[in-house]
Amino acid sequence: MSDNQLTYDLDRAHVFHSWSAQGALTPLVIAGGAGCEVWDFDGTRYLDFSSQLVNTNIGHQHPKVIAAIKEQADTLATIAPATANLARGEAAKRILAKAGAHFGKVFFTNGGADANENAIRMARLTTGRDKILSTYRSYHGNTGAAIVATGDWRRVPNEYSRGHAHFFGPFEYRSEFWAESPEQESERALHHLERVIQSEGSNSIAGLIIETVPGTAGVLVPPPGYLEGVRALCDKYGIVLIFDEVMCGFGRTGEWFAWQGFGVVPDLITFAKGVNSGYVPVGGVIISESIANAFDAQVFPGGLTYSGHPLAAASIVAAIDAMDAEGIVENAATIGRDHLGPGLAALAAKHPLIGEVRGLGVFWALDLVDDPESRQPVSAGLIGDLKKALMERGLLPFTADNRIHVVPPCIVTPEEVERALAIYDEAFTAVEANL
C-alpha cells in the first residue's frame, strides 16, 4: 500500500473533520511543503494559493522558524502560563512593537476563536455592560461567544451564548443599502449601525467586534470613511472597539495589521494565524494601555493551560524577525499592487463568470456570477467544477460560497503569481466551455 493510500485510509477510518458531513469527504493527502508549494507522497505538487486556511503567511517550512521551534524544544518544551518565560516575553515585545504605542500588553491564547472569546470578556468586564455587536458577514471562530458573534450560517445551529446582536457592514457589490458609490455605501452603513446601537440600547453594549477586512465572508475591503465612522460611534457611545485581525493581520493586506492601512486604532486586537503562520497553535489579544491597566487591581477571570506556550512563542519571535529581515510584509504589498491586482483584473475582463475582484496585498476574492447584470451567484456545483479544474492543473485553491479567494503566502514571487494566473485562466476557460 502506498503512503498516499495509507494516509487517506487512516484519515477516513479515524479522523472526524470540521464543518463536514463525514461520509462525503475525500480529503487531499499532503505529505510535505516548502515556500508556496505542497505535495503528496507520490510527488504531485500544488501551488498553495489557499495558504491552507489563509495562515501560512511566511510560507511552508521556513527554516528560521523551524530552527527556533527545535531550539526551544531542546531548551524548555513547556511551562505553565503563570511563570515568566523568555520566549513568551520576547514574542509579546515584538507584537506590541508592531501594534504601536497605544497598546500595552498581550494575552496569549491557543488560537483565534479563544482570542475573540477573551476580547469579548475584557470588553464586558471593563464596561460593566453585556451586549456584543458584530456583522452578519463575518467569521470569528467556533467557540461559545465567537461562533455567536459570527454572522454566517455556522452561527445558527450554535447559538448558546447570550447577549449578541448583528448588523450589516458595507459591501457595495451586494449592497443592503441601495448605494451607488463607495462613499454612499459607507454613509448608509454607518447610519444603519448607529440605529442598531440606539435600538439595542447604547448603554447595554460592551463591545463591537469586526474583522478589519472580513475574510471568509469575501475579502470585503471597507469603503472610505467606514472604519473611521465605526471608531467615532464607539467613542460616542462608550463601546469597546475590537478588530479581529486573525486572518487579515501580520502581512496579509500588505501591512503588519490591516487597520494600519486605514489609520483607525481599535481598543483590542485579536490575532492568530499569520503571527507564526500556524507552525504551532497560538493566538492572542493585544490590549490597549487603558484596558490593560483596568486589571492591575481587578482579577481577570480567564486563562488557558497553554497560554504563551514556549514553542509557540519561539515560533512567533522567529517569524516576526524573519518577516522583518526579509521584507515579507513589503513583498505582500508589492505583489498585490503590481502583480495580483492587475493580473486578476485582466482575468475578470476575459471571463464573464468573474463579477468582481476585491482585495489588498495577498488577500483577494473573485466573486463569481451567472450573469454580470443580475450578479446572481454561481452554484456550488460550478465552484466544485472550478476547484477540480484548478487542482488538476496544480493549484490548491481556497473556495467559499460563490467565490475563489486568491490568498497565497506573503512570500509569493512574481513568477509564482504569473504561473497561478495562467492556471486560473485555463481553469475558467475549461469550465466556461461546458456551460
SULKAWO-V572546 format. One record per backbone hydrogen bond with DSSP energy under -0.5 kcal/mol. NH is the residue of the N-H (numbers start at 1). CO is the residue of the C=O. E is the energy in kcal/mol with one decimal. If there is no record, write none. Layout:
NH,CO,E + NH,CO,E
This chain:
6,2,-2.7 + 7,3,-2.5 + 8,4,-2.3 + 9,5,-2.9 + 10,6,-2.6 + 11,7,-2.1 + 12,8,-2.6 + 13,9,-1.9 + 14,10,-2.0 + 15,11,-2.5 + 17,15,-0.6 + 20,17,-0.6 + 22,20,-0.7 + 24,21,-1.4 + 25,22,-1.2 + 31,39,-2.9 + 32,39,-1.8 + 34,37,-2.3 + 35,60,-2.4 + 37,34,-2.1 + 38,46,-2.0 + 39,32,-2.4 + 40,44,-1.6 + 43,40,-1.5 + 46,38,-2.9 + 47,394,-2.9 + 48,36,-3.3 + 48,46,-0.6 + 49,47,-1.5 + 49,396,-1.3 + 53,51,-1.1 + 54,50,-1.9 + 55,51,-2.7 + 56,51,-1.4 + 57,55,-2.3 + 59,56,-1.5 + 60,35,-2.7 + 62,59,-0.6 + 66,62,-2.4 + 67,63,-2.3 + 68,64,-1.7 + 69,65,-2.1 + 70,66,-2.2 + 71,67,-2.6 + 72,68,-2.3 + 73,69,-2.4 + 74,70,-1.8 + 75,71,-1.3 + 76,72,-3.3 + 83,80,-1.5 + 89,85,-2.4 + 90,86,-2.6 + 91,87,-2.2 + 92,88,-2.4 + 93,89,-2.3 + 94,90,-2.1 + 95,91,-2.3 + 96,92,-2.6 + 97,93,-1.9 + 98,94,-1.4 + 99,95,-1.7 + 100,96,-2.5 + 103,100,-1.7 + 104,287,-2.8 + 105,287,-1.4 + 107,285,-2.6 + 108,106,-0.6 + 109,283,-2.5 + 115,111,-1.1 + 116,112,-2.2 + 117,113,-2.1 + 118,114,-1.9 + 119,115,-2.1 + 120,116,-2.4 + 121,117,-2.0 + 122,118,-2.4 + 123,119,-2.2 + 124,120,-2.2 + 125,121,-2.6 + 126,122,-2.2 + 127,123,-1.5 + 128,124,-2.0 + 130,204,-1.1 + 131,204,-2.6 + 132,163,-2.5 + 133,207,-2.4 + 134,165,-1.5 + 136,167,-1.9 + 138,136,-1.4 + 147,143,-3.3 + 148,144,-0.9 + 149,145,-2.2 + 150,146,-1.3 + 151,138,-1.0 + 152,138,-1.4 + 155,152,-2.1 + 156,153,-0.9 + 157,153,-0.6 + 158,155,-1.9 + 159,156,-0.8 + 160,158,-2.1 + 165,132,-2.3 + 167,134,-1.6 + 169,167,-0.5 + 174,171,-1.0 + 175,172,-1.3 + 185,181,-2.4 + 186,182,-2.4 + 187,183,-2.4 + 188,184,-2.6 + 189,185,-2.4 + 190,186,-2.2 + 191,187,-1.9 + 192,188,-2.5 + 193,189,-2.4 + 194,190,-2.5 + 195,191,-2.1 + 196,192,-2.1 + 197,193,-2.6 + 198,194,-2.6 + 199,195,-2.6 + 200,196,-2.7 + 201,197,-0.9 + 204,201,-2.6 + 205,202,-1.1 + 206,131,-2.7 + 206,204,-0.6 + 207,131,-1.4 + 208,240,-2.7 + 209,133,-2.6 + 210,208,-0.5 + 210,242,-2.2 + 212,244,-0.9 + 214,211,-0.6 + 214,220,-0.7 + 218,215,-2.3 + 219,214,-0.5 + 219,215,-1.3 + 220,214,-1.7 + 221,219,-1.2 + 226,223,-2.0 + 229,225,-2.0 + 230,226,-2.3 + 231,227,-2.4 + 232,228,-2.1 + 233,229,-2.2 + 234,230,-2.4 + 235,231,-2.2 + 236,232,-2.4 + 237,233,-2.1 + 238,234,-0.7 + 238,235,-0.6 + 239,234,-2.6 + 240,206,-2.6 + 242,208,-2.9 + 242,240,-0.6 + 243,241,-0.5 + 243,268,-2.5 + 244,210,-2.7 + 244,242,-0.6 + 245,243,-0.9 + 245,270,-2.3 + 249,245,-1.6 + 250,256,-3.1 + 251,255,-1.9 + 252,249,-0.8 + 253,248,-0.7 + 254,251,-1.7 + 260,257,-1.3 + 261,258,-1.7 + 262,259,-1.6 + 263,259,-0.9 + 264,259,-1.2 + 266,264,-0.5 + 267,241,-2.5 + 268,241,-1.8 + 269,286,-2.0 + 270,243,-2.2 + 271,284,-2.3 + 274,246,-0.8 + 275,272,-2.8 + 276,273,-1.3 + 277,273,-0.8 + 278,273,-1.2 + 279,276,-1.6 + 283,109,-1.8 + 284,271,-2.0 + 285,107,-2.6 + 286,269,-3.4 + 287,105,-2.9 + 287,285,-0.6 + 288,267,-1.6 + 289,102,-2.2 + 292,288,-2.8 + 293,289,-2.6 + 294,290,-1.0 + 295,292,-1.4 + 296,293,-1.8 + 298,294,-0.6 + 301,299,-0.8 + 302,300,-2.0 + 307,304,-1.7 + 309,306,-1.6 + 311,77,-0.5 + 313,309,-3.0 + 314,310,-2.7 + 315,311,-1.7 + 316,312,-1.9 + 317,313,-2.4 + 318,314,-2.3 + 319,315,-2.4 + 320,316,-2.8 + 321,317,-2.3 + 322,318,-2.4 + 323,319,-2.6 + 324,320,-2.2 + 325,321,-2.8 + 326,322,-2.6 + 327,324,-1.0 + 328,323,-1.8 + 329,323,-0.5 + 331,327,-2.0 + 332,328,-2.0 + 333,329,-1.8 + 334,330,-2.4 + 335,331,-3.1 + 336,332,-2.1 + 337,333,-2.4 + 338,334,-3.0 + 339,335,-1.9 + 340,335,-3.0 + 341,336,-2.0 + 343,339,-2.3 + 344,340,-3.0 + 345,341,-1.9 + 346,342,-2.1 + 347,343,-1.8 + 348,344,-2.3 + 349,345,-1.9 + 350,346,-1.0 + 350,347,-0.5 + 351,347,-1.8 + 352,350,-0.6 + 354,351,-1.8 + 355,353,-1.0 + 355,367,-2.8 + 356,367,-1.2 + 358,365,-2.2 + 360,363,-1.9 + 362,252,-2.2 + 363,360,-2.1 + 364,406,-1.5 + 365,358,-2.4 + 366,404,-2.8 + 367,356,-2.7 + 367,365,-0.6 + 368,366,-0.8 + 368,402,-2.0 + 369,353,-2.9 + 370,376,-3.2 + 371,376,-0.5 + 375,371,-2.5 + 378,368,-1.5 + 383,379,-1.7 + 384,380,-2.3 + 385,381,-2.1 + 386,382,-2.5 + 387,383,-2.7 + 388,384,-2.2 + 389,385,-2.3 + 390,386,-2.4 + 391,387,-2.4 + 392,388,-2.4 + 393,389,-0.9 + 394,391,-1.5 + 395,390,-2.0 + 396,47,-3.1 + 397,395,-0.7 + 398,405,-0.8 + 399,397,-0.5 + 400,403,-1.8 + 403,400,-2.2 + 404,366,-1.7 + 405,398,-3.0 + 405,403,-0.5 + 406,364,-1.9 + 406,404,-0.5 + 407,49,-2.0 + 407,405,-0.9 + 409,48,-0.5 + 410,57,-1.6 + 411,57,-0.6 + 412,409,-1.8 + 417,413,-2.2 + 418,414,-2.4 + 419,415,-2.2 + 420,416,-2.5 + 421,417,-2.9 + 422,418,-1.8 + 423,419,-1.6 + 424,420,-2.9 + 425,421,-2.4 + 426,422,-2.3 + 427,423,-2.7 + 428,424,-2.8 + 429,425,-2.2 + 430,426,-2.3 + 431,427,-2.4 + 432,428,-2.8 + 433,429,-1.5 + 434,430,-0.6 + 434,431,-1.2 + 435,432,-1.3
